[in-house]
Amino acid sequence: MIVAENLSLLRGGRPLFEKASFMIHPGWHVGLTGNNGCGKSSLFALLRRELQADAGSLARPAVWTVAHMAQEVEALAQTAIDYVLDGDAEWRELDNALADIEHMDGNEMANLFARYESIDGYTARSRAAQLLAGLGFAEADQQRPVAEFSGGWRMRINLAQTLMCRSDLLLLDEPTNHLDLDAILWLEDWLRAYPGTLLVVSHDRDFLDSVVEHVLHIEQGVLTHYRGNYSSFERTRAERLAQQQQAFEKQQQQAAHLTAFVERFRAKASKAKQAQSRLKALERMTVTAPSQVDSGLEIRFKTPERLVSPLLRLDEADVGYGSTPWLKRIDLGLYPGARIGLLGPNGAGKSTLVKAMVAELPLLSGTRLISEHTRIGYFAQHQVDHLDIQATPLLMMQRLSPKTDELTFRTFLGGFGFRGDRVTSVIAPFSGGEKARLALALIVWQRPNVLLLDEPTNHLDLALRHALLVAVQAFEGAVVLVSHDRNMVSVICDELWLVNDGVVRKFDGDLDDYAKWLRVWRADKAREAVTAAARARDSAAAETKAVPVAVAEVVVPAPVAAPVAKKVVRSADVRAVQQSLTKVEAAVASAQARLVELSETLVDPALYGSDQQARLQTLLAEQKQVQATLDADEARWLELGEQLEELTR
């Protein structure tokens, strides 16, 4: 287990926590909570043994394997799936060793294959592919270099690598920051089944409620353990704070009474002894601290100058990129007081729909009506990336309203946590949370009557999320919200719209119903992929009059989905490429199946006897040849996929 005794840690001369003692038993799933800067990441560093405590001790079993998600991923040429496989260090070591077994004797090879079998090495690639698929990666993307992905997608790859590690202790710091709702739901299922000890930092209360059974809260240098999920922690903490406040007030009354008695009678000889006794009692009194709740920030949207009806409409609208429709025949209107939440799988087009509303994307057909009195406040997913980081918060405000005086700006920015010199500090070194606060402040200042919020809670802590939620609830205009924060969606939104398969429609149900729908949708997609792969193998087997080989634990590349054609192409060319693609997919499946068979054969101890050396060498040579053929077929599969995409673009 993890045991802390009188643990103290200083940073910059300031105590993060002092004399902390707690125990975390094996298999516990623990949420680590507290305001930004309270020491959560430092506690992780102590557990990873990258920091030394200033006093006390923090012990964990030396044999435990610790998995931790790094906060940055380099732009590597390595493919995404190979990067994920690196998460299992022992598997990578054995896999590299298997590439050079010609120079080993029989015993060494037998031990190597036995170890490989014991760690379930033959299914490693399948497990890595499943992790990436769960986090939103298409099969073709799994073979792309890490360097080709944006920062947010690299963080998903990094999370998959962390989950790939067969760990005893899993440390996750804000794992949901770059995930959408469907990826979060998948991650929750994965973490609930995780058998090891989990410590997770997150500002998503629904996520914490789903995956943790204990909470370790850091507040004012004190670590307190609570049993139960996050909601249970909030209730228990509120009760404790209320009791603490009552005890403080009662103690203050007692202290005032004793002080008054001492002051009145200490000079009188007849009462001097009693006064001295009261004075000693006052000195012995243990002072109870007043309850203090770390205060969040307060956000208030100004009353819109005008509320017209409708504020915005899309009628029979087709939306997409270039000339290809991504969403078709959209009918959606925004009226004062509307509260719409957008749901849909990753990549379905939720952000595309929001961009169409804000006129960032031109319509391919249909009409978009935006009233001349409509003022749109648009918070995009990557809004913080569009700030002028060489400017200051004050300068950004002055650009919006050149005639407003500086005192007004300072007062306004103070409500968002920018006070004193911070108002005139360059934005570049600001944290992600500070940049998000500034972006929100710029929107609030412009007095919108329509709010389009696309993942507004990224980088926001729980206090600021709550402040934003309260502000949006009181907002008098229309709201369209895309968010992985289910608490925000459920509290704010009156109606839910589903974006899927190129269609936007009202969703009849709540977020629990959506989670069920999403699981069914995923299962259907998986069945479709298996059916398509099976048809491809059967077709290839019929053409070559070969008997199909059964495939176990094999990930077959899904057929490449051709986008809607932008121009007329020769159907004969498309058919030729598709036929070649089908044959290559069958060849890949056959090679993967043969590799599984060979691997299972090579773990047989009898194969390593002196009388079996000739057969062993033959099997090893075949394994090497089949692997080379598989590599070539997979490269050809990718090439044909690109050809088909070009022909139908």
NORZI-V671603 format. One record per pair of residues at least 12 apart in sequence whose C-alpha atoms are under 6 Angstrom apart, sorted by the first residue. I is the first residue (numbers start at 0). J is the second residue. Records with the same first field share a line. If there is no record, write none. Layout:
# NORZI-V671603
I->J ; J
This chain:
# NORZI-V671603
0->23 ; 24 ; 25 ; 59
1->22 ; 23 ; 58 ; 59
2->22 ; 57 ; 58
3->20 ; 21 ; 56 ; 57
4->20 ; 55 ; 56
5->18 ; 19 ; 20 ; 55
6->18 ; 19 ; 54 ; 55 ; 56
7->53 ; 54
8->52 ; 53
15->37 ; 38 ; 220
16->220 ; 221
17->220
19->222
25->196
26->194 ; 195 ; 196
27->196
28->196 ; 197 ; 211 ; 212
29->197 ; 198 ; 211 ; 213 ; 214
30->198 ; 199 ; 200 ; 211 ; 214
31->199 ; 200 ; 214 ; 215 ; 216
32->216
33->216 ; 217
63->167
64->166 ; 167
65->166 ; 168 ; 169
66->161 ; 166 ; 169
67->170
68->161 ; 171
74->146
75->145 ; 146
76->144 ; 146
77->144
78->142 ; 143 ; 144 ; 145
79->141 ; 142 ; 144 ; 145
80->141
83->159 ; 160
86->160 ; 161 ; 163 ; 164
87->163 ; 164
105->607
112->602
122->552
125->554
130->159
134->182
151->177
167->195
168->195 ; 196 ; 197
169->197
170->198 ; 199
171->199
172->199 ; 200
173->200 ; 201
176->457
179->483
180->483
181->344
191->210
202->460 ; 461
207->229
208->228 ; 229
211->228
212->227 ; 228
213->225 ; 226 ; 227 ; 228
240->290
243->290
244->289 ; 290
247->287 ; 289
261->274
295->462
297->466
298->466 ; 470
299->470
300->443
301->446
303->446 ; 448
308->334
309->333 ; 334
310->333 ; 334 ; 370 ; 373
311->332 ; 333 ; 368 ; 369
312->331 ; 332 ; 367 ; 368
313->330 ; 331 ; 366 ; 367
314->330 ; 365 ; 366
315->328 ; 329 ; 330 ; 365
316->328 ; 329 ; 364 ; 365 ; 366
317->362 ; 363 ; 364
318->362 ; 363
325->501
326->501 ; 502
327->501 ; 502
334->477
335->476 ; 477
336->475 ; 476 ; 477
337->477 ; 478
338->478 ; 492 ; 493
339->479 ; 492 ; 494 ; 495
340->479 ; 480 ; 492 ; 495
341->481 ; 495 ; 496
342->497
343->497 ; 498 ; 499
347->499
374->447 ; 448
375->447 ; 449 ; 450
376->442 ; 447 ; 450
377->451
378->452 ; 453
379->453
380->453 ; 454
383->434 ; 435
388->426 ; 427
389->425
390->425
391->423 ; 424 ; 425 ; 426
392->422
393->422 ; 423
431->458
432->458 ; 459
448->476
449->476 ; 477 ; 478
450->478
451->479
452->480
453->481
454->481 ; 482
472->491
528->557
535->581 ; 585
536->585
539->582
550->592
561->644
564->647 ; 648
565->648
587->629
590->629
